[in-house]
Amino acid sequence: MNSVIVTGANGMLGKQLCNAFRAQGSKVIELTRDKVDLRNSIDTFNFLSDNKTDLIVHCAALVGGIQANIKGGSTYFLENVLIDNSVLYAARALKFNNLIYIGSSCMYPANKDYPLKENEILSGPLEPTNESFALAKIFSANLVKSIGIEDKLNWRVFIASNLYGPNDHFNSEKSHLLAAIISKVVAAKENNIHSIEMWGDGTPKREFTHTRDFVNWIVYSSNFLEKLPYFLNTGIGVDYLVLDYYKKVLNALNFEAVINPNIKLPNGNSRKLLDSSIAQSFGWEPAIGIDEGIDETVQWYLNNKAVI
């Protein structure tokens, strides 16, 4: 692609995407909150009209961990639907031929103990703790597909597993599981505290894909979007217990601590592993193993936590 707009360009995924597209010679236009409030459809349309490109990668979203989703409630539906409507309808009116929408594994039915295929969206109840966010993503993903079909555009939804890596949210309610664990364990080590609270009982399983692998896939596959199905899972293909992630982070920091389950706090979804076999048939091949990726992310956080 000669030119790309990346929405949510200040986020973990957006920052790395901008760097990756620039590295291959693309002109990158960063669409950030300080430039445009994507909830405002008129401002969004005007920005896209003034910056026509070969591709939009739509990463922008209101996101949060379990606690933020519980507290935020319907805000996560309303805000994300407003954002997505503005971007998608403007892009449609302006005839952007190529668009990638970043979906989420939370779009799938909750508590399924097997790898989830793309055709299982809307086949069962959602996880209650992030239902509002999931509903917004399902709505928008189907909007992307519908517009793509009706207007014969190369618009696709990449359904990512949980992502992690540099520039993640580490110290806020936006933190997802692995980033939250890293910040908690680092704080415990720095303060010589050998006891760490874990939300829930530690038995749920989670799949984490390093952001760099996902970014590389987006850049690579953006050249043949027309060949891909409308919905495409992109996960590393392996999941681990929540408790295992605590152990992996402790090992990365060479620190010992007792992990204390707090069963009064929610576990969330028991499992949401993606079946990414269709993406694999098109060349999806994540290269960063979970232990290597955690080591790298821990070191990035240690080097940058004073300024983030």
N, C-alpha and C positions, 0 to 999 in steps of 0.2 A: 504494500500500500504506500502511495506517495504521500498521503496526508491523513491524519487521524485526529479525531476529537476524543479525549478521554474524560468522561464525567467522574466526579469524585477523585480528582487527580491528587488530592492531598492525603488520601487514605493509603493503607498498606498496599493494596493491590494497585491502585491508581498510580502511585509513585513509581513502582517498579515497572509498570506497563509503559509509562512515559519514557523512562530510561531505555527500555528494551526496544521500543519503536525508533527512538532517536539513534540507537546504536546501529540499526540496519538502514539508516539514512532517511527515514520518514520525517516529514514535518509534523510536529505534534502540537496540538492546541489543548492546553490544560483548562478544563472547565471546573472551576472551584467555587465554593460558596461566596467568596468575596467578589467574584465577578458577576455571578447570576444566582439569584434565589430560584432554584428549579421548581419550586412550588408555584411560581408565577408563570403562567403559560405564555403571556405576552412577551415578557423579558426573555424567556427561553427561546421562543420562536425568533425574536429579533437577533439573538446571539447566534443561533444556528444559521439564520439567513445570511448573516455577515461573515460566516466562517464555514463555507461549504467545503466538505472534505470527502475523501473516498470511503471513509469508515467512521462509525461511531462505536466506541466501546463504552457501554453504559454501566458504570460501577457504582454510581452515587446511590446511597440509601441511608436511611436512619437505622442504625444497628445497635445492638446491645447484648449483654450476657443475660443469663436467666433472671437475675435480680432486676435489671433494667426493664426487661420485657414484662415482668410481673407488675412492676410499678407503673410502667408506661401504658399498659393496656391497649386500648383502641388507638392511641396515638401512633403506634407502629403500623397500623393499617392505614389510617387517614393520611399521614405524612408521606408514606411510600407510594400510595396510589396517586397523590397529587404530583409528586416528583416524576413518577413514571409516565403518567398521562401527559404532562407537559413535554417531556422529551420525545415520547413515541409519536404523539400526534403532530408535533412540529416536524420531526424527522420524516414522517409520512407526507405531510403537506409539501415539504421541500424536496421530496423524492431522493432521500439518501438511499442508495442502492444496497449498501452493506452496513449491517448493524449486529453487534453482539451484546446480548443482555445477560448479565450475571445472575443466574438463579441460585438456589440454595437447597441443600439436602433436607432442610426443614419442610420443604414442600411435600414430602412424602408422608404416608400414614405412619403413625407412631408405633414403636415397640414391635417392629417386624424383625424376626431373628434370622434373616437371610439377606443376601445382596439384592438391593432394590433396582428394578428395571424402569426405564423411562415411561412405560405404559401404565405404571402403577400409581401415578399421581391421580388424586381424587378417588382412590379405591378404598379409603378407610379414614377413620378419625385422625385428626392432627394432634400433636403434643400440646396440651393446654397451656404450658408456660410460655410458648412463643407462637400461639395460634394466630394472633393478629398479624405478625410479620409474615408468617407462612401464607396466610390468605392473600396478603398484598402481592407476594411473589408469584403465587399461583395465578392470580388475576392478570398480572402484567405479563407473565410468561405466555399465557394464552392469547393476550392481546398481540404480542410479538408474532406468534404463529399465525394468527388470523390476518394481520396486516401483510405478513410475508406471502401468504397464500393469495389473498385478494388482489394485491398489487404486484405480484410476481417479483418480490424483492428478496435479496439474500439476507434475511433477518433470522438469526439463530439464538437459541437459549443454551448457554453452557451451565449445567447444574454442578456447582462446585461442592466438594466435601468441605468440612471445616478447613480453613486455611490458617497458616501460621508463618512467621518469619519476621525479618526486620520491619520496623515501622508499625508493628501491631499496637493495639491499645493494651497497655500493661498495668496502668494504675487508675482505673476508673470503672464506672458501671458498664462501660462499653466493652470491657475485657471479656473475651471468651475463655474457655477452659484452660488451654495451654498457656496463654499469656498470663492469665491470673495465677496459675501454678508457679510459673517462673518468677513473677514478682513476689509472691508469698515466700518462696523458698530462699530467694536472694535476701529478702528482709530478715528472715529467720537466721540465716548464716551471718549476716552483718551484725546482728544483735545477739548472737550466740544463744539463740532460743532453739531448743531441740524438741519442740512440740508444735505441730502444724495442724490447723483445723481443715478438714475436707468436707465440702458440702455433700450430703447424702452418704450412702454406704460404700461408694467406690466401685460398685458392680456394673454400672452402665458402660457400654463400649462406644468408642468414638474413633472415627477415621480422620486423620489429619494429613493434608497434602501441603507441601512447601509452596509458598507463593511463587517462587522462581520457576518451579516446574509448570505451574498453571500459566504464568506469564509467557513462558517459552511456547507453550501450546497455543495460546491466543495469537501470538505473533505469527507462528507457523501456519496455523489453520485459517487465518484471515485471508489467505491467498486462494482458498478453495471452498469458501462457505457454501457455494451453490451445490456442492456434492454431499454436504452433511445433512442429517435429519434435523428437524426443527428443534427437538430437545435432545441434549447429549450430556450424559453423566461424565464427570471428570474427577475421579478419585484415585488415590494411591493403591487401593485394593486390599488394604490390611487395616484392621482396627484393633484397639487395645482397651483394656479396662481403664477407667478413670484412675484407679489406684496405681496402675502400671505407669501412667504418665507422671505421677508424683515421684515414683521410684526412679524413672528415667531422668527427671530434672535433678533430683538429689544426686544421682550418679554423675551427671554432667558437672555439678558444682563440687563434687567430692565432699559431700556433707552428709551427716547422719542425723535423722530426726524421726520421731514417732509421729505417724499420721493418725490423727484422731477423727473418726467419722462423726459427723453431726447429722443423725438421721431425722432430726426435726426439720432440716432443710431439704428442698426438693432434689431428687435425682435427675429430673428431666427425662428425656427419651431414653429407653433402655438400650436402643441400638439404632443406627441409621447408616449402615454400610452401603455404598453404591456399587452396582454392577456396571463397570466401565468398559465392558467388552466391545461395545460398538465403537467407542472412541479409539480403543486400541486397534481396531481394524483399519482406522484411518491414520495411525501413527502416534497416538497418545502413548507415551512411555516415560512416566516420571522416573527421574534418575536419583533423587535425593532420598536416602533411607531415613527413617524416623529418628534414629539415634544421632546420625550425622547432622540432620536438620535441627534437632534440639540443641546439640552442642553449639552450632553456629548461631542460633537465635539467642541462646543464653549469653554468648560472648558479645553479640551486638548489644543486648540490653545492658550488660555490665559497662560497656564502653560509652553508652549513650544515655543512660537513665538520668544523669544529672541535668540533661537539657531537654528531655521529652516530657 
